[in-house]
Amino acid sequence: MNELIEAEIEKIKPKLLNAIKQMVEIESVESESQEDAPYGVGPKQALDQALKISKELGFKVVNIDNKIGYAQYGEGNGPYLGIFGHVDVVPLGEGWVHDPLGGEVVEGRMFGRGVLDNKGPIMTNLLALYALKSLGITFPIPIRIVFGTNEETGFKCVKHYLSKEEPPVFGWTPDCKWPVVYGERGRALVKVINTGKRERFYKYLNDFILSSPSNGVKLGIDYTDDDFGEMIMRGYQLGVDEKGNEFFQWTLSYPGSTSIEKISKQIDSTCPQGVILEVIHNWNPVLYDKNSEYVKVLQRAYEENSGLDGTPVTTTGGTYAKIVPNIVAYGPSFPGQKEIAHLPNEWMDIKDIMKNAKIYASALYQLKDIL
């Protein structure tokens, strides 16, 4: 069966690359909300196109209030496996050598905004499922490919999805890196605001933050664990707020062994009179059982089709797994491929797109026996 799947993936290569190109041609950056386009015209057009492609491939399609939609293979409204990606993108930006909306292929590499993040990977999953459908492979529960439209600017699309639909029994988001990413660090933006003496405020910053290692040891927040390692503080910024008060803010990337409540309580205990701590926003850590049968299947599919070590890992990044229960991040960037998304000339190599398709198809096929 592995040979049949691999041959079918090669067979659908033109469909896959054309689907990615069609998606990349849409400038799906969030813009002003309209009546039938809650996140703007571009994201709505991208969602419509993804569902159009899915329908042409023979999948059942559902549009949920023009905020998010999905393609489904298999009947039923009960338990399902869900693959969550997004079709919105960050602004195009400057400095492109290749047309950011072109999906141009040069020397075996496709360029364009969304080729990697995340139009290319979610269409790769759609076509991998299509390859299995073409081979007549069926599953005990439905498989959904979910197209979000607000990942880059707030995750509101998946929050809306979960207000209408049950979460999957398992699944993944192809919006991070290989191999299986079973955990994501907590991420918080915190601020200390000075309402007292300026000298006291600056002494506090120097003594507790600026002279401290980035693990936050002087603040007493140097938490660490085996899954994530130690606390990381970064993104320092000094400013003045609308009330004329000086503030200092920074980002915390924290391990799963602690919580934002514990962290903020500890930081607050170090603040001198007149210095007020504020948590601007926070994403809690997520940790999936790396020894589960599901994760073992994903690890095996990756190792068999890449020849690389598939030991599950964690990340400092944040994906839909922060919001959607029971999913992990899974692909699409291979080791060493960093700082590509969001930058000019965003790219993916065609050989990597095809390798991804084989991994995803293999993973789905192997999962059917334990779903």
C-alpha positions as a Markdown table, in Angstrom:
| # | Residue | x | y | z |
|---|---|---|---|---|
| 1 | Met | 0.0 | 0.0 | 0.0 |
| 2 | Asn | 2.9 | 2.4 | 0.7 |
| 3 | Glu | 3.9 | 2.1 | -3.0 |
| 4 | Leu | 0.4 | 2.8 | -4.2 |
| 5 | Ile | 0.0 | 5.8 | -2.0 |
| 6 | Glu | 3.4 | 7.2 | -3.1 |
| 7 | Ala | 2.5 | 6.7 | -6.7 |
| 8 | Glu | -0.9 | 8.4 | -6.2 |
| 9 | Ile | 0.8 | 11.4 | -4.6 |
| 10 | Glu | 3.1 | 11.8 | -7.6 |
| 11 | Lys | 0.0 | 11.5 | -9.8 |
| 12 | Ile | -1.8 | 14.3 | -8.2 |
| 13 | Lys | 1.3 | 16.6 | -8.2 |
| 14 | Pro | -0.1 | 19.0 | -10.9 |
| 15 | Lys | -3.4 | 19.3 | -9.0 |
| 16 | Leu | -1.6 | 20.1 | -5.8 |
| 17 | Leu | 0.7 | 22.7 | -7.2 |
| 18 | Asn | -2.1 | 24.3 | -9.1 |
| 19 | Ala | -4.3 | 24.4 | -5.9 |
| 20 | Ile | -1.5 | 26.1 | -4.0 |
| 21 | Lys | -1.0 | 28.6 | -6.8 |
| 22 | Gln | -4.7 | 29.4 | -6.9 |
| 23 | Met | -4.7 | 30.1 | -3.2 |
| 24 | Val | -1.5 | 32.2 | -3.3 |
| 25 | Glu | -3.0 | 34.5 | -6.0 |
| 26 | Ile | -5.5 | 35.8 | -3.4 |
| 27 | Glu | -4.3 | 38.6 | -1.2 |
| 28 | Ser | -6.1 | 37.3 | 1.9 |
| 29 | Val | -4.9 | 39.9 | 4.5 |
| 30 | Glu | -7.5 | 40.9 | 7.1 |
| 31 | Ser | -9.2 | 44.2 | 6.2 |
| 32 | Glu | -12.4 | 46.0 | 7.2 |
| 33 | Ser | -15.3 | 43.8 | 8.1 |
| 34 | Gln | -18.2 | 43.6 | 5.7 |
| 35 | Glu | -21.6 | 42.0 | 6.0 |
| 36 | Asp | -20.6 | 38.7 | 4.4 |
| 37 | Ala | -16.9 | 39.0 | 5.0 |
| 38 | Pro | -16.3 | 39.3 | 8.7 |
| 39 | Tyr | -12.5 | 39.5 | 8.4 |
| 40 | Gly | -12.4 | 41.4 | 5.1 |
| 41 | Val | -12.8 | 40.6 | 1.4 |
| 42 | Gly | -9.5 | 38.8 | 1.0 |
| 43 | Pro | -9.9 | 36.1 | 3.7 |
| 44 | Lys | -13.5 | 35.5 | 2.5 |
| 45 | Gln | -12.2 | 35.0 | -1.1 |
| 46 | Ala | -9.6 | 32.6 | 0.1 |
| 47 | Leu | -12.1 | 30.6 | 2.1 |
| 48 | Asp | -14.4 | 30.5 | -1.0 |
| 49 | Gln | -11.6 | 29.3 | -3.2 |
| 50 | Ala | -10.5 | 26.6 | -0.7 |
| 51 | Leu | -14.0 | 25.3 | -0.5 |
| 52 | Lys | -14.4 | 25.5 | -4.3 |
| 53 | Ile | -11.3 | 23.4 | -4.8 |
| 54 | Ser | -12.5 | 20.9 | -2.2 |
| 55 | Lys | -15.9 | 20.5 | -3.8 |
| 56 | Glu | -14.2 | 20.0 | -7.2 |
| 57 | Leu | -12.2 | 17.2 | -5.6 |
| 58 | Gly | -15.4 | 15.5 | -4.5 |
| 59 | Phe | -15.5 | 16.5 | -0.8 |
| 60 | Lys | -18.5 | 17.7 | 1.2 |
| 61 | Val | -17.9 | 21.3 | 2.1 |
| 62 | Val | -19.3 | 23.5 | 4.8 |
| 63 | Asn | -19.0 | 27.3 | 5.3 |
| 64 | Ile | -19.6 | 28.4 | 8.8 |
| 65 | Asp | -20.7 | 32.1 | 8.7 |
| 66 | Asn | -17.9 | 33.0 | 6.2 |
| 67 | Lys | -15.4 | 32.8 | 9.2 |
| 68 | Ile | -14.2 | 29.3 | 8.7 |
| 69 | Gly | -15.1 | 26.2 | 6.7 |
| 70 | Tyr | -14.1 | 22.7 | 6.1 |
| 71 | Ala | -14.0 | 19.8 | 3.6 |
| 72 | Gln | -15.1 | 16.5 | 4.9 |
| 73 | Tyr | -14.4 | 12.9 | 3.7 |
| 74 | Gly | -16.8 | 10.4 | 5.2 |
| 75 | Glu | -20.4 | 10.6 | 6.4 |
| 76 | Gly | -21.6 | 11.4 | 9.9 |
| 77 | Asn | -21.7 | 14.3 | 12.3 |
| 78 | Gly | -20.1 | 12.5 | 15.3 |
| 79 | Pro | -16.5 | 12.0 | 16.2 |
| 80 | Tyr | -14.0 | 13.1 | 13.5 |
| 81 | Leu | -10.3 | 13.7 | 12.9 |
| 82 | Gly | -9.5 | 17.3 | 12.1 |
| 83 | Ile | -6.7 | 19.0 | 10.3 |
| 84 | Phe | -6.7 | 22.7 | 10.9 |
| 85 | Gly | -4.9 | 25.2 | 8.7 |
| 86 | His | -5.4 | 28.8 | 7.7 |
| 87 | Val | -5.8 | 30.7 | 4.4 |
| 88 | Asp | -5.3 | 34.2 | 5.7 |
| 89 | Val | -1.8 | 35.7 | 5.4 |
| 90 | Val | 0.2 | 38.6 | 6.8 |
| 91 | Pro | 0.6 | 41.7 | 4.7 |
| 92 | Leu | 2.8 | 41.2 | 1.6 |
| 93 | Gly | 5.5 | 43.7 | 2.7 |
| 94 | Glu | 8.4 | 45.1 | 0.7 |
| 95 | Gly | 11.5 | 43.5 | -0.8 |
| 96 | Trp | 10.1 | 40.8 | -3.0 |
| 97 | Val | 12.1 | 39.6 | -6.0 |
| 98 | His | 9.2 | 37.3 | -7.0 |
| 99 | Asp | 5.6 | 38.3 | -7.3 |
| 100 | Pro | 4.2 | 37.7 | -3.8 |
| 101 | Leu | 0.8 | 36.7 | -5.4 |
| 102 | Gly | 2.3 | 34.7 | -8.2 |
| 103 | Gly | 3.1 | 31.3 | -6.9 |
| 104 | Glu | 6.0 | 31.4 | -9.3 |
| 105 | Val | 8.3 | 28.3 | -9.5 |
| 106 | Val | 11.9 | 29.0 | -10.0 |
| 107 | Glu | 14.6 | 26.2 | -10.0 |
| 108 | Gly | 12.3 | 23.8 | -8.1 |
| 109 | Arg | 11.1 | 26.4 | -5.5 |
| 110 | Met | 7.7 | 28.0 | -5.3 |
| 111 | Phe | 7.5 | 31.6 | -4.1 |
| 112 | Gly | 4.6 | 33.6 | -2.7 |
| 113 | Arg | 2.9 | 34.9 | 0.4 |
| 114 | Gly | 1.2 | 31.9 | 2.0 |
| 115 | Val | 3.2 | 29.2 | 0.2 |
| 116 | Leu | 4.6 | 28.1 | 3.6 |
| 117 | Asp | 2.3 | 29.9 | 6.0 |
| 118 | Asn | -0.2 | 28.3 | 5.6 |
| 119 | Lys | -1.9 | 27.9 | 2.2 |
| 120 | Gly | 0.6 | 25.5 | 0.8 |
| 121 | Pro | 0.5 | 23.1 | 3.8 |
| 122 | Ile | -3.3 | 23.0 | 4.2 |
| 123 | Met | -3.8 | 22.4 | 0.5 |
| 124 | Thr | -1.1 | 19.7 | 0.7 |
| 125 | Asn | -3.2 | 18.0 | 3.4 |
| 126 | Leu | -6.3 | 18.4 | 1.3 |
| 127 | Leu | -4.7 | 16.8 | -1.7 |
| 128 | Ala | -3.1 | 14.0 | 0.4 |
| 129 | Leu | -6.6 | 13.1 | 1.6 |
| 130 | Tyr | -7.8 | 13.3 | -2.0 |
| 131 | Ala | -5.1 | 10.8 | -3.0 |
| 132 | Leu | -6.3 | 8.4 | -0.4 |
| 133 | Lys | -9.9 | 8.9 | -1.5 |
| 134 | Ser | -8.9 | 8.2 | -5.1 |
| 135 | Leu | -7.4 | 4.9 | -3.9 |
| 136 | Gly | -10.7 | 4.0 | -2.3 |
| 137 | Ile | -9.4 | 4.1 | 1.2 |
| 138 | Thr | -12.0 | 4.7 | 3.8 |
| 139 | Phe | -12.0 | 5.7 | 7.5 |
| 140 | Pro | -14.1 | 4.6 | 10.5 |
| 141 | Ile | -14.8 | 8.3 | 11.2 |
| 142 | Pro | -14.9 | 11.4 | 9.0 |
| 143 | Ile | -11.8 | 13.3 | 8.2 |
| 144 | Arg | -12.0 | 17.1 | 8.0 |
| 145 | Ile | -9.7 | 19.6 | 6.5 |
| 146 | Val | -10.5 | 22.9 | 8.2 |
| 147 | Phe | -9.8 | 26.3 | 6.6 |
| 148 | Gly | -9.4 | 29.2 | 9.1 |
| 149 | Thr | -9.4 | 32.8 | 8.0 |
| 150 | Asn | -8.2 | 34.7 | 11.1 |
| 151 | Glu | -5.1 | 32.9 | 12.4 |
| 152 | Glu | -2.7 | 35.8 | 11.8 |
| 153 | Thr | -4.8 | 38.3 | 13.6 |
| 154 | Gly | -6.5 | 36.7 | 16.5 |
| 155 | Phe | -7.6 | 33.1 | 16.2 |
| 156 | Lys | -11.3 | 34.3 | 16.2 |
| 157 | Cys | -12.1 | 31.9 | 13.4 |
| 158 | Val | -11.4 | 28.7 | 15.4 |
| 159 | Lys | -13.1 | 30.1 | 18.5 |
| 160 | His | -16.1 | 30.6 | 16.3 |
| 161 | Tyr | -15.8 | 27.0 | 14.9 |
| 162 | Leu | -15.7 | 25.6 | 18.4 |
| 163 | Ser | -18.9 | 27.5 | 19.3 |
| 164 | Lys | -20.6 | 25.6 | 16.4 |
| 165 | Glu | -18.8 | 22.3 | 16.3 |
| 166 | Glu | -17.4 | 19.7 | 18.7 |
| 167 | Pro | -13.6 | 19.5 | 18.8 |
| 168 | Pro | -12.0 | 16.5 | 16.9 |
| 169 | Val | -11.0 | 13.3 | 18.7 |
| 170 | Phe | -7.5 | 14.0 | 17.3 |
| 171 | Gly | -5.8 | 15.9 | 14.6 |
| 172 | Trp | -3.1 | 18.4 | 13.7 |
| 173 | Thr | -2.2 | 21.8 | 12.4 |
| 174 | Pro | 0.4 | 21.9 | 9.6 |
| 175 | Asp | 1.6 | 25.3 | 10.8 |
| 176 | Cys | 4.9 | 24.8 | 12.6 |
| 177 | Lys | 7.7 | 22.3 | 12.0 |
| 178 | Trp | 8.6 | 18.7 | 11.9 |
| 179 | Pro | 8.5 | 16.2 | 13.6 |
| 180 | Val | 5.4 | 16.0 | 15.9 |
| 181 | Val | 5.2 | 19.1 | 18.1 |
| 182 | Tyr | 3.5 | 17.8 | 21.3 |
| 183 | Gly | 3.8 | 20.9 | 23.4 |
| 184 | Glu | 3.7 | 24.7 | 23.0 |
| 185 | Arg | 5.1 | 27.1 | 25.6 |
| 186 | Gly | 3.0 | 29.6 | 27.3 |
| 187 | Arg | 3.3 | 33.1 | 26.0 |
| 188 | Ala | 2.5 | 36.3 | 27.8 |
| 189 | Leu | 3.0 | 40.0 | 27.3 |
| 190 | Val | 3.5 | 41.8 | 30.6 |
| 191 | Lys | 4.0 | 45.4 | 31.5 |
| 192 | Val | 5.1 | 47.3 | 34.6 |
| 193 | Ile | 3.8 | 50.8 | 34.8 |
| 194 | Asn | 5.3 | 53.5 | 36.9 |
| 195 | Thr | 3.0 | 55.8 | 38.9 |
| 196 | Gly | 5.6 | 56.7 | 41.5 |
| 197 | Lys | 9.2 | 58.0 | 41.7 |
| 198 | Arg | 11.1 | 57.7 | 38.4 |
| 199 | Glu | 14.4 | 56.8 | 40.1 |
| 200 | Arg | 12.8 | 54.0 | 42.0 |
| 201 | Phe | 11.2 | 52.7 | 38.7 |
| 202 | Tyr | 14.5 | 52.7 | 36.8 |
| 203 | Lys | 16.4 | 51.1 | 39.7 |
| 204 | Tyr | 13.8 | 48.3 | 39.7 |
| 205 | Leu | 14.2 | 47.7 | 36.0 |
| 206 | Asn | 18.0 | 47.6 | 36.3 |
| 207 | Asp | 18.1 | 45.4 | 39.3 |
| 208 | Phe | 15.4 | 42.9 | 38.4 |
| 209 | Ile | 15.2 | 42.8 | 34.6 |
| 210 | Leu | 17.9 | 44.4 | 32.6 |
| 211 | Ser | 20.8 | 43.0 | 34.6 |
| 212 | Ser | 19.1 | 39.6 | 34.8 |
| 213 | Pro | 19.8 | 36.6 | 32.6 |
| 214 | Ser | 16.9 | 36.0 | 30.2 |
| 215 | Asn | 15.5 | 33.2 | 32.4 |
| 216 | Gly | 14.1 | 35.7 | 34.8 |
| 217 | Val | 16.1 | 34.5 | 37.8 |
| 218 | Lys | 16.3 | 37.9 | 39.5 |
| 219 | Leu | 12.5 | 38.2 | 39.4 |
| 220 | Gly | 12.2 | 34.7 | 40.8 |
| 221 | Ile | 10.4 | 33.3 | 37.8 |
| 222 | Asp | 13.2 | 31.0 | 36.4 |
| 223 | Tyr | 10.8 | 28.1 | 36.1 |
| 224 | Thr | 12.0 | 25.1 | 34.1 |
| 225 | Asp | 10.8 | 21.6 | 33.2 |
| 226 | Asp | 11.9 | 18.6 | 31.1 |
| 227 | Asp | 9.5 | 19.2 | 28.3 |
| 228 | Phe | 10.2 | 22.9 | 27.6 |
| 229 | Gly | 13.4 | 23.9 | 29.4 |
| 230 | Glu | 13.6 | 27.2 | 31.2 |
| 231 | Met | 11.8 | 30.5 | 31.1 |
| 232 | Ile | 12.7 | 32.9 | 28.3 |
| 233 | Met | 12.3 | 36.7 | 28.6 |
| 234 | Arg | 12.6 | 38.8 | 25.5 |
| 235 | Gly | 11.2 | 41.7 | 23.5 |
| 236 | Tyr | 12.0 | 44.5 | 25.9 |
| 237 | Gln | 10.3 | 47.8 | 25.3 |
| 238 | Leu | 10.3 | 51.1 | 27.2 |
| 239 | Gly | 7.6 | 53.6 | 26.5 |
| 240 | Val | 5.0 | 56.2 | 27.8 |
| 241 | Asp | 1.3 | 55.4 | 27.9 |
| 242 | Glu | -1.6 | 57.7 | 27.1 |
| 243 | Lys | -1.7 | 58.9 | 30.7 |
| 244 | Gly | 1.9 | 60.0 | 30.6 |
| 245 | Asn | 3.1 | 57.1 | 32.8 |
| 246 | Glu | 6.4 | 55.4 | 31.8 |
| 247 | Phe | 6.1 | 51.7 | 31.3 |
| 248 | Phe | 8.3 | 48.7 | 30.5 |
| 249 | Gln | 6.9 | 45.6 | 28.8 |
| 250 | Trp | 8.3 | 42.3 | 27.7 |
| 251 | Thr | 7.4 | 38.9 | 26.5 |
| 252 | Leu | 7.5 | 35.7 | 28.6 |
| 253 | Ser | 7.9 | 32.4 | 27.0 |
| 254 | Tyr | 7.3 | 30.0 | 29.8 |
| 255 | Pro | 7.3 | 26.2 | 30.5 |
| 256 | Gly | 4.2 | 24.2 | 31.2 |
| 257 | Ser | 5.3 | 23.6 | 34.8 |
| 258 | Thr | 4.0 | 27.0 | 35.9 |
| 259 | Ser | 1.1 | 29.3 | 35.1 |
| 260 | Ile | 0.6 | 33.0 | 34.3 |
| 261 | Glu | -1.1 | 33.3 | 37.7 |
| 262 | Lys | 1.9 | 32.0 | 39.5 |
| 263 | Ile | 4.3 | 34.1 | 37.4 |
| 264 | Ser | 2.4 | 37.4 | 37.8 |
| 265 | Lys | 2.0 | 36.9 | 41.5 |
| 266 | Gln | 5.8 | 36.4 | 41.8 |
| 267 | Ile | 6.6 | 39.4 | 39.6 |
| 268 | Asp | 4.1 | 41.6 | 41.5 |
| 269 | Ser | 5.9 | 40.7 | 44.8 |
| 270 | Thr | 9.1 | 42.3 | 43.5 |
| 271 | Cys | 7.4 | 45.5 | 42.4 |
| 272 | Pro | 8.3 | 48.6 | 44.6 |
| 273 | Gln | 5.7 | 51.1 | 45.6 |
| 274 | Gly | 4.2 | 52.9 | 42.7 |
| 275 | Val | 5.0 | 50.2 | 40.1 |
| 276 | Ile | 2.0 | 48.3 | 38.9 |
| 277 | Leu | 2.1 | 45.0 | 37.0 |
| 278 | Glu | -0.3 | 44.3 | 34.1 |
| 279 | Val | -0.7 | 41.2 | 32.1 |
| 280 | Ile | -1.6 | 42.5 | 28.6 |
| 281 | His | -2.4 | 39.1 | 27.1 |
| 282 | Asn | -1.6 | 35.5 | 27.7 |
| 283 | Trp | -1.7 | 32.1 | 25.9 |
| 284 | Asn | -1.5 | 29.1 | 28.3 |
| 285 | Pro | 0.9 | 26.3 | 27.5 |
| 286 | Val | -0.4 | 23.2 | 25.8 |
| 287 | Leu | 1.0 | 19.7 | 26.3 |
| 288 | Tyr | -0.3 | 16.6 | 24.5 |
| 289 | Asp | 0.7 | 13.1 | 25.6 |
| 290 | Lys | 3.8 | 12.3 | 23.6 |
| 291 | Asn | 3.5 | 8.6 | 24.3 |
| 292 | Ser | -0.1 | 8.3 | 22.9 |
| 293 | Glu | -0.8 | 5.9 | 20.1 |
| 294 | Tyr | -1.8 | 8.8 | 17.9 |
| 295 | Val | 1.6 | 10.5 | 18.3 |
| 296 | Lys | 3.4 | 7.3 | 17.8 |
| 297 | Val | 1.7 | 6.9 | 14.4 |
| 298 | Leu | 2.6 | 10.4 | 13.4 |
| 299 | Gln | 6.2 | 9.9 | 14.4 |
| 300 | Arg | 6.4 | 6.7 | 12.5 |
| 301 | Ala | 4.9 | 8.2 | 9.3 |
| 302 | Tyr | 7.4 | 11.1 | 9.5 |
| 303 | Glu | 10.4 | 8.8 | 10.0 |
| 304 | Glu | 9.4 | 6.4 | 7.3 |
| 305 | Asn | 8.9 | 9.1 | 4.7 |
| 306 | Ser | 11.7 | 11.5 | 5.6 |
| 307 | Gly | 14.5 | 9.2 | 6.9 |
| 308 | Leu | 14.9 | 11.7 | 9.8 |
| 309 | Asp | 14.6 | 11.3 | 13.6 |
| 310 | Gly | 11.0 | 11.8 | 14.6 |
| 311 | Thr | 11.4 | 12.1 | 18.3 |
| 312 | Pro | 8.5 | 14.5 | 19.4 |
| 313 | Val | 9.5 | 18.0 | 20.3 |
| 314 | Thr | 8.1 | 21.2 | 21.8 |
| 315 | Thr | 8.1 | 24.8 | 20.5 |
| 316 | Thr | 8.2 | 28.4 | 21.6 |
| 317 | Gly | 5.6 | 29.2 | 18.9 |
| 318 | Gly | 1.9 | 29.3 | 19.0 |
| 319 | Thr | -0.6 | 27.5 | 16.7 |
| 320 | Tyr | -4.2 | 26.6 | 16.5 |
| 321 | Ala | -3.3 | 23.9 | 19.1 |
| 322 | Lys | -3.5 | 26.7 | 21.6 |
| 323 | Ile | -7.2 | 26.9 | 21.0 |
| 324 | Val | -8.4 | 23.6 | 19.5 |
| 325 | Pro | -8.4 | 20.7 | 21.9 |
| 326 | Asn | -6.8 | 17.3 | 21.0 |
| 327 | Ile | -4.6 | 18.5 | 18.2 |
| 328 | Val | -0.8 | 18.9 | 17.8 |
| 329 | Ala | 1.4 | 20.8 | 15.4 |
| 330 | Tyr | 2.8 | 18.6 | 12.6 |
| 331 | Gly | 5.0 | 20.0 | 9.9 |
| 332 | Pro | 5.6 | 21.6 | 7.4 |
| 333 | Ser | 9.2 | 23.0 | 7.9 |
| 334 | Phe | 12.0 | 20.5 | 8.0 |
| 335 | Pro | 15.0 | 20.9 | 10.4 |
| 336 | Gly | 17.1 | 23.9 | 9.5 |
| 337 | Gln | 14.3 | 25.7 | 7.6 |
| 338 | Lys | 13.8 | 28.8 | 9.7 |
| 339 | Glu | 12.9 | 32.5 | 9.2 |
| 340 | Ile | 10.9 | 31.9 | 5.9 |
| 341 | Ala | 7.3 | 32.7 | 6.8 |
| 342 | His | 6.2 | 36.3 | 7.0 |
| 343 | Leu | 9.3 | 37.5 | 5.2 |
| 344 | Pro | 9.8 | 38.6 | 1.5 |
| 345 | Asn | 10.2 | 35.8 | -0.9 |
| 346 | Glu | 8.4 | 33.2 | 1.3 |
| 347 | Trp | 9.1 | 29.9 | -0.3 |
| 348 | Met | 8.8 | 26.1 | -0.2 |
| 349 | Asp | 10.8 | 23.6 | -2.3 |
| 350 | Ile | 8.6 | 21.5 | -4.6 |
| 351 | Lys | 10.4 | 18.4 | -3.3 |
| 352 | Asp | 9.5 | 19.3 | 0.2 |
| 353 | Ile | 5.8 | 20.0 | -0.7 |
| 354 | Met | 5.7 | 16.5 | -2.2 |
| 355 | Lys | 7.5 | 14.9 | 0.8 |
| 356 | Asn | 5.0 | 16.6 | 3.0 |
| 357 | Ala | 2.1 | 15.2 | 1.0 |
| 358 | Lys | 3.5 | 11.7 | 1.4 |
| 359 | Ile | 4.0 | 12.1 | 5.1 |
| 360 | Tyr | 0.5 | 13.4 | 5.6 |
| 361 | Ala | -1.1 | 10.7 | 3.5 |
| 362 | Ser | 0.9 | 8.0 | 5.2 |
| 363 | Ala | -0.1 | 9.4 | 8.6 |
| 364 | Leu | -3.8 | 9.4 | 7.7 |
| 365 | Tyr | -3.6 | 5.9 | 6.3 |
| 366 | Gln | -1.9 | 4.5 | 9.4 |
| 367 | Leu | -4.3 | 6.3 | 11.7 |
| 368 | Lys | -7.4 | 4.6 | 10.3 |
| 369 | Asp | -6.7 | 1.4 | 12.3 |
| 370 | Ile | -6.8 | 3.2 | 15.7 |
| 371 | Leu | -9.5 | 5.8 | 15.1 |
